[in-house]
Amino acid sequence: MLKEHLARSLACLVLMALAVLPLPAKASDIRVSAPVVIGDDPGGPVLERARQVRALRQSGQDVRIVGAICNSACTMLLGLPQTCVSPRTIFGFHGPSRGGQRLDRAQFDRASHFIAQHYPPSLGRWYMNTARHRTQGVHKVAGSDLIAMGVRRCA
């Protein structure tokens, strides 16, 4: 009987505590505690990465890019406000292609704009003016340079 009384009392206290706690205004205000840690990421398909970016934007989950490299589509994570980078990570940027094959001009422009919209504004401008024109190899940019451009540094 005493156990039941204690259990009811405890449940009542929990409900009272929940009643006075502030609730987030919307689901996107809830932060997941464990960050997504990006190690050495060679990239991959742009549309797959765009889906990942969209899901991370909605969840608000922190993203830490701390590996030696983040190439190609991996760089699209840089546009998330909750992304931070290591100054030692090297980021590789290049223009869009289809499996290494050139795109026609209209497709190239559409794909370039799509990728650039996933970057902070100054990085997006640099990508459109410079990096997208490199279709063989990558433009290597140190995380420290991206931090100087306004990307958040990981603590």
Backbone as a chain_set.jsonl record, in Angstrom:
{"seq": "MLKEHLARSLACLVLMALAVLPLPAKASDIRVSAPVVIGDDPGGPVLERARQVRALRQSGQDVRIVGAICNSACTMLLGLPQTCVSPRTIFGFHGPSRGGQRLDRAQFDRASHFIAQHYPPSLGRWYMNTARHRTQGVHKVAGSDLIAMGVRRCA", "coords": {"N": [[0.82, -1.19, 0.0], [1.917, 1.242, 0.801], [3.914, 1.445, -1.138], [2.358, 1.797, -3.47], [1.17, 4.26, -2.91], [3.448, 5.905, -2.788], [4.333, 5.606, -5.441], [2.16, 6.776, -6.836], [2.35, 9.378, -5.843], [4.885, 10.135, -6.763], [4.422, 10.009, -9.544], [2.558, 12.049, -9.759], [4.128, 14.267, -9.038], [5.95, 14.286, -11.176], [4.219, 14.851, -13.338], [3.372, 17.414, -12.564], [5.803, 18.789, -12.717], [6.319, 18.596, -15.462], [4.264, 20.166, -16.389], [5.045, 22.779, -15.879], [7.364, 23.148, -17.313], [8.923, 24.829, -20.038], [7.786, 24.42, -23.359], [9.059, 23.601, -26.609], [8.553, 25.848, -29.369], [8.104, 24.736, -31.869], [8.601, 21.631, -33.633], [11.111, 21.674, -34.885], [12.649, 23.129, -33.159], [13.615, 21.438, -31.292], [16.51, 19.921, -30.235], [18.591, 17.275, -31.151], [20.664, 15.388, -29.106], [23.085, 13.951, -29.733], [25.643, 14.631, -31.972], [25.996, 14.526, -35.598], [28.777, 13.093, -36.886], [31.132, 13.713, -39.263], [33.491, 11.955, -40.873], [36.145, 10.978, -42.893], [34.984, 11.773, -45.901], [34.159, 11.025, -49.104], [32.216, 12.065, -50.765], [29.615, 11.718, -53.11], [26.396, 10.929, -54.635], [24.668, 13.864, -55.573], [21.872, 14.345, -55.223], [21.16, 12.483, -53.267], [22.667, 13.475, -51.133], [21.48, 15.945, -50.866], [18.994, 15.214, -49.852], [19.793, 14.231, -47.349], [20.819, 16.606, -46.228], [18.481, 18.145, -46.103], [16.969, 16.641, -44.235], [18.631, 16.855, -41.978], [18.547, 19.615, -41.605], [15.859, 19.959, -40.878], [15.789, 18.472, -38.506], [17.579, 19.779, -36.879], [19.852, 18.743, -35.863], [23.198, 18.737, -34.736], [26.094, 19.032, -36.826], [29.265, 17.845, -37.33], [32.119, 18.337, -39.059], [34.965, 16.746, -39.252], [36.898, 15.08, -40.243], [39.753, 14.052, -42.293], [39.216, 14.669, -44.943], [36.602, 16.197, -46.888], [34.87, 15.833, -49.53], [33.438, 16.871, -52.698], [30.03, 16.16, -52.907], [29.795, 16.055, -50.152], [30.491, 18.558, -49.251], [28.174, 20.014, -49.365], [26.983, 20.03, -46.916], [27.916, 22.231, -45.634], [26.266, 24.445, -45.725], [24.411, 24.249, -43.713], [23.143, 25.708, -40.757], [23.857, 24.566, -38.366], [26.243, 23.303, -38.722], [29.651, 22.634, -38.082], [33.196, 23.004, -38.616], [36.413, 21.416, -38.743], [39.503, 23.096, -38.565], [41.543, 21.748, -39.803], [40.5, 19.997, -41.676], [40.317, 19.149, -45.103], [38.616, 20.425, -47.808], [37.081, 19.452, -50.797], [36.177, 20.788, -53.853], [34.263, 20.723, -56.859], [32.987, 20.974, -60.232], [29.661, 20.075, -61.415], [28.863, 16.851, -62.777], [27.941, 13.973, -64.71], [28.587, 11.119, -63.476], [31.285, 11.636, -64.027], [31.127, 12.399, -66.647], [30.681, 15.074, -68.949], [28.126, 17.552, -68.637], [25.364, 18.925, -70.546], [25.151, 22.446, -71.35], [22.852, 23.732, -70.146], [22.013, 21.834, -68.227], [24.351, 21.743, -66.692], [24.437, 24.361, -65.665], [22.017, 24.42, -64.166], [22.497, 22.345, -62.287], [24.796, 23.347, -61.053], [23.82, 25.704, -59.802], [22.0, 24.503, -58.052], [23.711, 23.07, -56.34], [25.254, 25.199, -55.318], [23.36, 26.599, -53.817], [23.333, 25.269, -51.469], [25.372, 26.209, -49.948], [26.973, 28.586, -47.709], [26.424, 32.11, -48.403], [28.848, 33.589, -49.349], [30.603, 31.505, -49.966], [29.067, 30.147, -51.837], [29.058, 32.028, -53.94], [31.793, 32.009, -54.641], [31.983, 29.348, -55.449], [30.301, 29.339, -57.731], [31.649, 31.168, -59.375], [34.228, 30.127, -59.615], [34.938, 27.355, -58.626], [33.063, 25.557, -59.769], [33.783, 25.337, -62.383], [35.825, 23.607, -62.562], [36.227, 20.453, -63.575], [37.768, 18.245, -63.593], [39.558, 16.634, -61.143], [39.866, 18.379, -57.969], [39.187, 21.548, -56.358], [41.025, 22.358, -53.642], [40.325, 23.305, -50.368], [41.164, 24.526, -47.259], [39.796, 23.83, -44.026], [40.305, 25.89, -42.238], [40.361, 28.119, -43.93], [37.702, 28.195, -44.747], [36.512, 28.741, -42.319], [37.444, 31.335, -41.969], [35.841, 32.476, -43.862], [33.434, 32.504, -42.642], [32.233, 30.1, -41.89], [31.302, 28.02, -39.216], [33.561, 27.163, -36.631], [34.512, 24.04, -35.202], [34.359, 23.344, -31.775]], "CA": [[0.0, 0.0, 0.0], [2.82, 2.38, 0.865], [4.565, 1.527, -2.448], [1.396, 2.38, -4.411], [1.02, 5.672, -2.547], [4.675, 6.563, -3.23], [4.333, 5.611, -6.908], [1.189, 7.803, -7.268], [2.911, 10.68, -5.477], [5.964, 10.403, -7.698], [3.801, 10.287, -10.846], [1.939, 13.373, -9.653], [5.21, 15.249, -9.068], [6.464, 14.328, -12.545], [3.236, 15.576, -14.153], [3.423, 18.832, -12.182], [7.039, 19.34, -13.268], [6.13, 18.732, -16.908], [3.305, 21.241, -16.658], [5.669, 24.094, -15.79], [8.503, 23.248, -18.214], [8.58, 25.437, -21.331], [7.829, 23.523, -24.512], [9.531, 24.265, -27.817], [7.488, 26.4, -30.204], [7.852, 23.808, -32.967], [9.45, 20.431, -33.573], [12.476, 21.961, -35.332], [13.38, 23.741, -32.053], [14.142, 20.37, -30.455], [17.829, 19.489, -30.695], [19.012, 15.926, -30.805], [21.908, 15.62, -28.384], [24.275, 13.384, -30.377], [25.884, 15.231, -33.293], [26.437, 13.7, -36.714], [30.199, 13.338, -37.069], [31.56, 13.371, -40.614], [34.916, 11.652, -40.936], [36.631, 11.112, -44.266], [33.802, 11.605, -46.745], [34.524, 11.321, -50.488], [31.113, 12.686, -51.5], [28.562, 10.82, -53.553], [25.36, 11.557, -55.455], [24.18, 15.16, -55.083], [20.481, 14.285, -54.752], [21.16, 11.773, -51.969], [23.193, 14.391, -50.126], [20.468, 16.987, -50.654], [17.992, 14.635, -48.94], [20.401, 14.216, -46.019], [20.876, 17.994, -45.767], [17.106, 18.54, -45.759], [16.6, 15.962, -42.988], [19.405, 17.45, -40.887], [18.014, 20.969, -41.381], [14.6, 19.816, -40.142], [16.022, 17.934, -37.161], [18.413, 20.677, -36.095], [20.952, 17.97, -35.309], [24.514, 19.299, -35.019], [26.943, 18.315, -37.776], [30.679, 18.145, -37.103], [32.975, 17.826, -40.126], [36.249, 16.73, -38.566], [37.812, 14.124, -40.863], [40.836, 14.617, -43.094], [38.66, 15.223, -46.189], [35.165, 16.29, -47.173], [34.918, 16.156, -50.953], [32.295, 16.779, -53.585], [28.708, 16.388, -52.319], [29.941, 16.252, -48.707], [30.591, 19.998, -48.98], [26.827, 20.599, -49.29], [26.639, 20.149, -45.496], [28.428, 23.503, -45.132], [25.209, 25.446, -45.678], [23.559, 24.085, -42.536], [23.581, 26.599, -39.676], [24.348, 23.781, -37.234], [27.477, 22.619, -39.106], [30.945, 23.22, -37.741], [34.283, 22.316, -39.317], [37.764, 21.441, -38.192], [40.394, 23.875, -39.437], [42.47, 20.833, -40.483], [39.823, 19.246, -42.743], [40.473, 19.678, -46.466], [37.36, 20.323, -48.556], [37.322, 19.382, -52.238], [35.05, 21.299, -54.648], [34.371, 20.588, -58.315], [31.742, 21.2, -60.943], [28.791, 18.914, -61.578], [28.992, 15.983, -63.95], [27.171, 12.737, -64.564], [29.558, 10.026, -63.441], [32.517, 12.078, -64.658], [30.855, 12.853, -68.014], [30.219, 16.456, -69.036], [26.704, 17.834, -68.816], [25.151, 20.022, -71.483], [25.248, 23.756, -70.666], [21.679, 23.994, -69.307], [22.084, 20.936, -67.071], [25.489, 22.181, -65.903], [24.036, 25.566, -64.923], [21.008, 24.04, -63.161], [23.148, 21.567, -61.233], [25.7, 24.255, -60.327], [22.998, 26.546, -58.918], [21.443, 23.633, -57.02], [24.783, 22.813, -55.373], [25.639, 26.465, -54.671], [22.354, 27.033, -52.843], [23.599, 24.539, -50.235], [26.542, 26.814, -49.321], [26.803, 29.968, -47.235], [26.471, 33.002, -49.576], [30.172, 33.9, -49.918], [31.123, 30.266, -50.54], [28.265, 29.9, -53.037], [29.553, 32.908, -55.011], [33.08, 31.483, -55.071], [31.714, 28.116, -56.187], [29.745, 29.673, -59.049], [32.642, 31.887, -60.183], [35.511, 29.426, -59.739], [35.04, 25.905, -58.407], [32.211, 24.735, -60.637], [34.408, 25.195, -63.697], [36.815, 22.529, -62.502], [35.524, 19.168, -63.677], [38.777, 17.21, -63.375], [40.188, 16.926, -59.859], [39.1, 19.247, -57.071], [39.785, 22.706, -55.698], [41.18, 22.039, -52.227], [40.195, 24.453, -49.482], [41.325, 24.115, -45.86], [38.747, 24.237, -43.104], [40.67, 27.199, -41.674], [39.938, 29.147, -44.898], [36.241, 28.27, -44.681], [36.212, 29.436, -41.059], [37.67, 32.755, -42.253], [34.72, 32.924, -44.693], [32.233, 32.553, -41.825], [31.743, 28.792, -41.469], [31.565, 27.85, -37.785], [34.643, 26.258, -36.214], [34.161, 23.107, -34.136], [35.076, 23.603, -30.519]], "C": [[0.866, 1.257, 0.0], [3.528, 2.577, -0.481], [3.645, 2.182, -3.472], [1.234, 3.871, -4.154], [2.246, 6.461, -3.019], [4.725, 6.665, -4.75], [3.374, 6.673, -7.441], [1.725, 9.196, -6.981], [4.021, 11.087, -6.441], [5.408, 10.755, -9.078], [3.182, 11.673, -10.851], [3.005, 14.465, -9.723], [5.783, 15.397, -10.476], [5.515, 15.113, -13.437], [3.245, 17.062, -13.825], [4.671, 19.495, -12.76], [6.916, 19.55, -14.769], [5.213, 19.889, -17.245], [3.963, 22.615, -16.633], [6.888, 24.245, -16.692], [8.085, 23.915, -19.513], [8.722, 24.419, -22.451], [8.355, 24.276, -25.715], [8.345, 24.738, -28.656], [7.127, 25.464, -31.349], [8.867, 22.68, -32.898], [10.889, 20.736, -33.965], [13.297, 22.657, -34.246], [13.989, 22.697, -31.124], [15.479, 19.914, -31.04], [18.094, 18.062, -30.235], [20.405, 16.07, -30.201], [23.151, 15.096, -29.097], [24.482, 14.016, -31.754], [26.202, 14.172, -34.342], [27.892, 14.072, -36.947], [30.606, 12.823, -38.442], [33.068, 13.174, -40.579], [35.399, 11.888, -42.355], [35.495, 10.77, -45.21], [34.149, 11.994, -48.178], [33.419, 11.975, -51.305], [30.05, 11.681, -51.863], [27.533, 11.567, -54.37], [24.777, 12.817, -54.797], [22.76, 15.06, -54.537], [20.353, 13.523, -53.435], [21.617, 12.701, -50.864], [22.186, 15.498, -49.847], [19.366, 16.481, -49.725], [18.532, 14.604, -47.505], [20.433, 15.626, -45.429], [19.492, 18.466, -45.325], [16.681, 17.917, -44.424], [17.349, 16.561, -41.796], [18.927, 18.864, -40.573], [16.734, 20.889, -40.546], [14.825, 19.35, -38.715], [16.784, 18.906, -36.274], [19.621, 19.991, -35.492], [22.293, 18.599, -35.709], [25.292, 18.397, -35.962], [28.372, 18.79, -37.557], [31.492, 17.503, -38.23], [34.406, 17.911, -39.611], [37.249, 15.744, -39.168], [38.898, 14.832, -41.648], [40.286, 15.283, -44.358], [37.135, 15.259, -46.144], [35.099, 16.763, -48.616], [33.536, 16.141, -51.588], [30.986, 17.068, -52.852], [28.76, 16.559, -50.8], [29.932, 17.742, -48.368], [29.225, 20.672, -48.875], [26.356, 20.735, -47.84], [27.044, 21.509, -44.926], [27.354, 24.584, -45.016], [24.281, 25.316, -44.486], [24.043, 24.989, -41.412], [24.174, 25.84, -38.495], [25.614, 22.991, -37.572], [28.684, 23.384, -38.584], [32.019, 22.395, -38.431], [35.573, 22.399, -38.518], [38.633, 22.28, -39.119], [41.344, 22.992, -40.236], [41.822, 20.025, -41.606], [40.071, 19.935, -44.082], [39.188, 19.378, -47.228], [37.679, 20.376, -50.049], [36.068, 19.75, -53.019], [35.323, 21.063, -56.123], [32.998, 20.832, -58.932], [30.942, 19.923, -61.123], [29.082, 18.151, -62.868], [28.071, 14.788, -63.721], [28.157, 11.584, -64.649], [30.861, 10.38, -64.127], [32.339, 12.569, -66.086], [30.286, 14.27, -67.992], [28.708, 16.513, -69.205], [26.542, 18.874, -69.91], [25.034, 21.315, -70.68], [24.073, 24.011, -69.722], [21.697, 23.115, -68.057], [23.211, 21.359, -66.122], [25.114, 23.396, -65.053], [23.018, 25.239, -63.835], [21.652, 23.311, -61.983], [24.088, 22.444, -60.401], [24.928, 25.127, -59.348], [22.417, 25.723, -57.768], [22.48, 23.37, -55.933], [25.106, 24.087, -54.6], [24.627, 26.922, -53.631], [22.523, 26.313, -51.503], [24.819, 25.087, -49.488], [26.169, 28.147, -48.677], [27.015, 30.914, -48.424], [27.856, 33.262, -50.159], [30.8, 32.664, -50.559], [30.372, 29.918, -51.817], [28.723, 30.76, -54.211], [30.889, 32.401, -55.547], [32.884, 30.213, -55.904], [31.234, 28.436, -57.609], [30.788, 30.343, -59.949], [33.884, 31.055, -60.487], [35.375, 27.905, -59.737], [34.209, 25.076, -59.37], [32.834, 24.506, -62.007], [35.502, 24.132, -63.714], [36.068, 21.205, -62.51], [36.486, 17.982, -63.612], [39.507, 17.562, -62.087], [39.299, 17.836, -59.021], [39.903, 20.474, -56.677], [39.843, 22.353, -54.221], [41.162, 23.317, -51.403], [40.282, 23.934, -48.045], [40.141, 24.607, -45.036], [39.036, 25.596, -42.495], [40.268, 28.341, -42.611], [38.421, 29.308, -44.894], [35.805, 28.984, -43.4], [36.397, 30.939, -41.246], [36.541, 33.347, -43.101], [33.406, 32.906, -43.916], [31.631, 31.206, -41.434], [32.173, 28.591, -40.003], [32.656, 26.822, -37.528], [34.146, 25.327, -35.118], [35.006, 23.402, -32.909], [35.911, 22.414, -30.115]], "O": [[0.581, 2.218, -0.715], [3.726, 3.708, -0.924], [4.086, 3.023, -4.255], [1.17, 4.658, -5.099], [2.111, 7.548, -3.579], [5.117, 7.7, -5.289], [3.71, 7.395, -8.38], [1.566, 10.1, -7.801], [4.09, 12.236, -6.879], [5.878, 11.701, -9.711], [3.274, 12.392, -11.846], [2.809, 15.478, -10.395], [6.068, 16.51, -10.916], [5.959, 15.956, -14.216], [3.136, 17.89, -14.73], [4.61, 20.629, -13.236], [7.361, 20.572, -15.292], [5.374, 20.525, -18.286], [3.487, 23.531, -17.303], [7.406, 25.353, -16.834], [7.017, 23.614, -20.045], [9.678, 23.644, -22.476], [8.123, 25.479, -25.834], [7.28, 24.121, -28.658], [5.967, 25.405, -31.756], [9.868, 22.772, -32.188], [11.809, 20.117, -33.429], [14.515, 22.771, -34.382], [14.794, 23.038, -30.258], [15.557, 19.563, -32.217], [17.849, 17.702, -29.084], [21.238, 16.802, -30.736], [24.188, 15.758, -29.062], [23.597, 13.947, -32.607], [26.624, 13.063, -34.014], [28.206, 15.239, -37.18], [30.443, 11.641, -38.746], [33.824, 14.103, -40.294], [35.078, 12.916, -42.952], [35.09, 9.612, -45.31], [34.408, 13.167, -48.45], [33.663, 12.4, -52.434], [29.627, 10.881, -51.028], [27.759, 12.713, -54.759], [24.441, 12.816, -53.613], [22.468, 15.635, -53.488], [19.532, 13.875, -52.588], [21.032, 12.721, -49.781], [22.054, 15.941, -48.706], [18.857, 17.24, -48.9], [17.808, 14.916, -46.559], [20.107, 15.815, -44.257], [19.356, 19.114, -44.287], [16.097, 18.597, -43.581], [16.767, 16.751, -40.728], [18.903, 19.269, -39.411], [16.553, 21.669, -39.612], [14.121, 19.788, -37.805], [16.652, 18.865, -35.051], [20.341, 20.591, -34.694], [22.499, 18.949, -36.871], [25.176, 17.172, -35.915], [28.653, 19.988, -37.595], [31.548, 16.278, -38.342], [34.99, 18.992, -39.539], [38.35, 15.594, -38.639], [38.961, 16.061, -41.67], [40.796, 16.312, -44.801], [36.485, 14.466, -45.462], [35.254, 17.952, -48.894], [32.605, 15.502, -51.099], [30.851, 18.125, -52.235], [27.851, 17.154, -50.221], [29.426, 18.14, -47.319], [29.123, 21.781, -48.352], [25.42, 21.486, -47.569], [26.573, 21.899, -43.858], [27.533, 25.547, -44.27], [23.442, 26.189, -44.265], [25.243, 25.035, -41.139], [24.92, 26.418, -37.705], [26.02, 22.114, -36.809], [28.734, 24.613, -38.637], [31.796, 21.238, -38.789], [35.788, 23.321, -37.731], [38.507, 22.179, -40.34], [41.896, 23.435, -41.242], [42.533, 19.424, -42.412], [40.037, 21.162, -44.172], [38.733, 18.235, -47.287], [38.442, 21.228, -50.505], [35.025, 19.112, -52.873], [36.457, 21.184, -56.585], [31.986, 20.887, -58.234], [31.478, 18.821, -60.999], [29.484, 18.716, -63.885], [27.496, 14.634, -62.643], [28.517, 11.129, -65.735], [31.486, 9.519, -64.747], [33.278, 13.095, -66.682], [29.5, 14.615, -67.11], [28.098, 15.644, -69.828], [27.474, 19.631, -70.184], [24.84, 21.278, -69.465], [24.285, 24.466, -68.598], [21.429, 23.594, -66.955], [23.046, 21.336, -64.902], [25.436, 23.453, -63.866], [23.136, 25.723, -62.709], [21.382, 23.627, -60.825], [24.161, 22.294, -59.181], [25.332, 25.277, -58.195], [22.351, 26.2, -56.635], [22.168, 23.437, -54.744], [25.22, 24.063, -53.375], [25.002, 27.572, -52.655], [21.916, 26.711, -50.509], [25.254, 24.493, -48.501], [25.172, 28.766, -49.051], [27.721, 30.554, -49.366], [28.023, 33.163, -51.375], [31.461, 32.774, -51.592], [30.975, 29.443, -52.779], [28.774, 30.286, -55.347], [31.102, 32.365, -56.759], [33.535, 30.027, -56.932], [31.723, 27.853, -58.576], [30.805, 30.106, -61.157], [34.526, 31.263, -61.517], [35.666, 27.25, -60.738], [34.627, 23.982, -59.75], [32.45, 23.575, -62.714], [36.037, 23.803, -64.773], [35.358, 20.879, -61.558], [36.046, 16.833, -63.579], [40.02, 18.673, -61.952], [38.124, 18.034, -59.333], [41.133, 20.451, -56.662], [38.81, 22.076, -53.612], [41.877, 24.276, -51.692], [39.559, 23.012, -47.666], [39.563, 25.659, -45.312], [38.115, 26.376, -42.258], [39.878, 29.412, -42.147], [37.911, 30.421, -45.022], [34.837, 29.745, -43.408], [35.6, 31.731, -40.742], [36.303, 34.555, -43.074], [32.364, 33.258, -44.469], [30.627, 31.164, -40.723], [33.284, 28.958, -39.62], [32.673, 25.749, -38.131], [33.441, 25.759, -34.206], [36.204, 23.67, -33.001], [36.582, 22.452, -29.084]]}, "num_chains": 1, "name": "protein.A"}
